Amino acid sequence: MPKSTQFRALPQAAILPTVAVLLASMASPSFAKALSFEVLYNFTDGADGGSPYSGLLADNAGNLYGTTGYGGGDNLGVVFKLAPDGTETVLHSFTGGQAGGSPVAGLIQDPTGNLYGTTGGNGDAASVVFELAPDGTYTVLHDFTNGSDGGFPNGSLLLDKKGNLYGTGVYGGAYGNGVVFELAPNGAETVLYSFSGGNDGGSPYCNVIRDKAGNLYGTASAGGADGAGVVFELAPNGAYTVLHSFTNAYDGGTPFAGLIMDKAGDLYGTAALGGAYGYGAVFKIAPGGAFTTLYYFTGGNDGGNPESNLTLDGAGNLYGTTLFGGADDNGVAFKLAPDGTETVLHGFTGGDDGGLTTSNLIKDPGQAGGYLYGTATLGGADGYGVVFKVKK
């Protein structure tokens, strides 16, 4: 088997969604034309890292930051920085044990340049929340027990103005079906909500977002009235509301990605399964609770099984990626216009351009030209994933 098409085991926190879409995906390869696409970096699975599962973070100087699930000194992943000239710097190499390892989530940054992230963990490494200072000092802020405090944080974090961090754990909690947590600057963790796995949902793989009133929003991949996941709102007083319970029919089902919110308070997200063709959907929820499906993926040249967060531009266009579908069934980067028209920006081949992407797409504020940036987990020159840019 060529190196560029090798498949490798995912970290434990990422394996459930990928298995679910693998079982559900029977798409036939179809043609997809790239408008403009460039690989910025090829991972070797050596000291530089390998197999990035998350999206990227950009600073105002045009540097990109991310994580890989493998590679590094102990093959437990790295935190990396990619300069505009393509030079990669490993900021931290995970060592396992209580220091954590095998990250699947992306990074966030505070105003002083500290990076924050999570590790999914595996048999050799704990699930943790970490801080990485500009001078390279690595600090574990919380080590999950997979008990009442939660476990296996798969989504990126949210930072408020007071320095509190918010996130989700796929497992643990009072009922073993995941949690929403808050982590204070002193490291004290508070479980804000424990999922029961019933009508309220369970197994949240996503990040959470926060509105001006302090309400948190996210998705749970399981549970709900039909067992196909939910969209939820969690108020500052702890009141929990299911905004939508998926049926795995025309509305979609099994949402692994988080949500984004526009200025009007509309929520947008993706469902990995369900929809008119069974390959997932893009949806919108208005502030009053009205649910609208904006696009159904066919699993063909338009893509299928989206697991990434969406990105919204000023004109109302949505951007994202799918895990499968496209010319070689290795996923696509797509644009969805306000009128529901989908444009495939790039169809991944699984070869030198990468493949199997669960990355969201971000705009790099340090670069001009209308490009979006992301990662692909597989493919590239050495078969261990890439950092890419694609024209909007």
N, C-alpha and C positions, 0 to 999 in steps of 0.2 A: 504493500500500500504506500503511495507517495506520501512524503512527510507532510505536504501541505493539506492532506485530507485526513490526517490521523485524528481520531477522537480520543479524548481523555476523560477520566472520571471527574465530575464536578465536585466542589466542596459540598459538604453535607447540607448546608443551608440553602444551596441552589438546586439540589438534585430533584426535589419533588416537582417544581414547576416544569423543569425540562423533561422529565419522564412523562408528565401529563400531556404535554404537547407532542412529544414523540409518538405516543400511543394514538393520539387523535389526528396526526398529520399523514395524509396519503396523497399529497399534492403531486401533480405531474409537472416536471420542469417546463418552463415557458420563457419566452424571450423578454428581456427587460433591458432597455438602453440607458446607459449612464450619460447624464448630461455633462458632468465634470466631476472627476474623482481623483484623489491622490493619496497614496500611502505615505505617511509622515515618518513612521517608525515600525520596524519589524522586531518583535520580541524573539529571543533565542532560547528561552527557558533556562538560561544560565544565570549569572549574577544579576543581569538586567531584568529578570522576571519573565513570566510566561502566562498566557491565558488570562487576559483581562476580562472580567465579567461585568464591570460597572462602566458608567459614563465618566466624563471628565469634568474638571474644575479649571477655569481660566482666570488668570489675574490680568490687571490692566497693562502689564508689560508684554502680554502675549504668551506667557508660559502656561503650559498645560500640566495638570496634576491628576494622578489616578492611582489605582491599585491593580495588582495582578494576583490571581489565586494561587499561582505556583511560581517556581523559580526562586532566585535569591539564594543566599548561602545555605539555607536549610530546606529548600524546595517548598517553603510555606508562604511564598508570595512576598511582594515588596510594595512600598509606596514610592512612586517615581515622579520626576519632574521632566518635562520635555520642553526645551527652549525653542524659540522660533526658528533657529537654524538647524533643528533636528537633533541636537545633542541631548541625550538622556542622562539624567543623574538619579541614582538610587538614593532616596532620602532615608529610607529605613528598610531593613531586611528582617522579616519576621522569624523569630527563633522557636516559636512553639511553647508548649507548657502553659504556665499562667500568664505569659506575655502575649499569648494569642497567635493566631496564624490563619491562613487561607481566607483572606478578605474577599467578599463578593460585592460589597457596597462601595459607593463612591465617597468622596471627601467633601467637607465644607471647611471654610476658613473664616476666622474672626478678623476684626480690623487690625490686630497687631501681627497677623501672619501665622498664627497657630493653626494647624490643620487638625481636624477631628474626623474620626471614622470608627468603623466597627470591624470585627473579624467574625466570620461565620463559625470558625473552629472545625475541628475534626478529631479523630482519635488521638492525635499528637498535640493538639493545641486547643486552648480554651476560647470561648466566645467572650469578647471583651469590647468595651468602649475605650478608645485611646485618644491621646493628644500627642501631637508631634510639633515641637517648637521649632522656630526658624533655625536655631543652632543645632538641631538634630536630636535634642533631648526627647526621649520617648517615655510617656507616662501612661500606665493603665489606670483609667478613671473608674472603671467598674468591671468586675469579673463575674459573669453570669453563672449561676449554679444550675440552671435549667429547672429550678424549683419555683417557688412562689414569686421570685424576682424576674422570671422569664428566661429565655435562652434563644440562641441562634438568631441574632439580629441580622436580617437580610437587607434591610433598607438603609439608605443614608440618613443622617441626622438632621435635626432642625435646631438652630441656635437662636434664642431670644435676646433682647437687649440687656437682660440681667445676667446673661451668661449661663442660663439653664439650657440643657440639651434635651431634646425629645426624640423618641424613636419607637420602634415596635420590635417585639421578639416573636418568632414563629411558634415557639413552644413555651412550656412553663406557664406560670400564673396559677391562680387558684384552681383552675379546672384542667390545666395541661394543654390548653388550646391557644396560648399566646397572650401577649400583653401589649398595652401602650404604656410607656414609661417616661418619667422625667428624671433627669440627673442634675442635681444642683452643682454649683461651682466647687463646693467642698467634697463632692463625690457621693453625697447621700442620694440614694435612689428611692423614688416613690413610684409605685405601680398605680397609674391613673385608671386603668381598666383591665380586667381579666376577661377574656373571651370564653364563653361556655361551649362553643362549638354548635350551639343550637340556632335559634332564630336570629341571635345577635351576630353570628358569624364566628369564624375561627381561622387560625393560621394566617396572620397578616405578614405578607412578605414585603410590604411597601414602606416607604417613608411617610411621614405625616406633614401636612401643611397647616398654617395657622392664619386666621383672619384677624382684623384689627380688634375685634372683641375678645380674642383669646380662644376662640373655638378651634379645635383640631379636626382635620378631615383626613380620611384615608380609606383603604379598602381591606377587606379580608377575603382570602381566596376560597375559603370553605364556609360551611354553615349557611345560615339564612333559611328562609322558608322552604326553598327547594334544594338546599345543599350545594348551591353553585356560587356562593359568596355574596358579599354585600358591600355597599358604600356606606360609611358611617360618619357621624358628627359627634364629637365629644366636647361638651361645654366645660368651662373652667370650674363649675360646681360639681362636676362628675356626671352630669346627666348625659346619658348615651342615647342616640337616636339613629335608627337605620333609615337612611335616605332612599336606598333602593336595595331590594333583594333580587338577585339575578335568578333567572329561570333556566339558563342554559339553552334558551330557545332564541327568538329573534332579538332579544335584548342583550344576548351574550352570556358569558359565564366564566367563572374562575379568573377573577382579576388578580394579577400578580403585581402590576405596576401601581404607583401612587397617582395622585391627582395634581392638576394645576388649576389655578383660579384666575379669571380675568377681572378687569376693573369693575364689571357689573356684578360680580359675585357668582358667575356661572362656573361650574366645575366641569373639567374635561378629563377623560381617562380612557384606558383600553381594557378590553376583556380578552383573555388569551384564547378562549374557546367559545362555542356557541355562535350566535348570529345566524343569518339566513343560510350560510353554507357550511357552518361548523368550524370555521377557521378564525373566529374572533371578530371583534368590532371596536369602533371608536364611538364613545358616547358623550353626552352632555347632560348635566343636571342643573336646572335653573334654581335660583334662590327659593322659589316657591315649592320646589320639589318635583317639577315636571321633568320627566326623563325622556330623552330623545336619542335614538341611534343615528349617528351621523354617517357611518360607513360600515359596510359588511365586507370583510376580506373573503376572497374566493379560494385562496390557497394556490392560485395560479401565478401569472406574471405580476399581479398586484401585491403579492405577499400573503402571508398567513401566520397566525399565532403571535400577535404582538405581546411582548413582555416588558417593553420599555415605557418610561414616562414620556409624555408629550412635551413639546416646546411650542409656544404661541408667539407669533410676531405681531407687529403693530397693525397689520392689515387683516388680522383674523385668521391667517393660515396656521395650520397645525403641522408639526413635523415629528416623525418618529421612525422606529425601525420594527421589523418583524423578524421572528426567529427562523421561519421557513418561507417557502414560496420564492418566487423570482425565477430567473433563467435557469439556475442550477439547484433550486430548492435549498439555498443557503441564506435566504432572507433578503430583505430589501430595506433601503432608506426611502421614505416616502414623504410627500407633501399632500395635505388635504385642504383644499380651498373652502371658503365659507359656503359655497354653493354645493359642496359635497363631491366635487371633482377630485379624484386622486391622481397624483403624478408620481411615478417611480423615479426617484433621483438616482438610484443605483441599485442594481441587482447583484448581490454577492455571488461569487463563483465557488468559494471555498479554496481557491488557489492563492495566487500572489496578492489579491485584493482583500483576502480575509473571508470569514464566513461565521455563521452561528452567532449573530450579535443580539445581545440583550441590552445594549447601551442606548441611552437617550442621546439626542443630538443637542449640542450647545452652540451658541454663537460666541466666538472669541472676541472680546471687546478690544483686544490689542491689535487685531488684524482687520484690514479692509477687504472688500471683494465679495461679500455676501456668501461666505462659506459657513458650513456647520461642521462640527467636530465630534468624533465618537471613537469607539473601539470595537473591534471584532475579536471574539474569543479564539477562533481557530484560523488556519490559513496564514498567509504571509509567506515570505521567503523561506522561513524555517519551520512553518507549520504551527506556531505557538501564538498567533494573534498579531494584531496591528493596531496602530493609531492612524486614523484616516481623516481626511476632510472631503466634503462633498458640497458642490455649489447648490444654493437654494433654488 
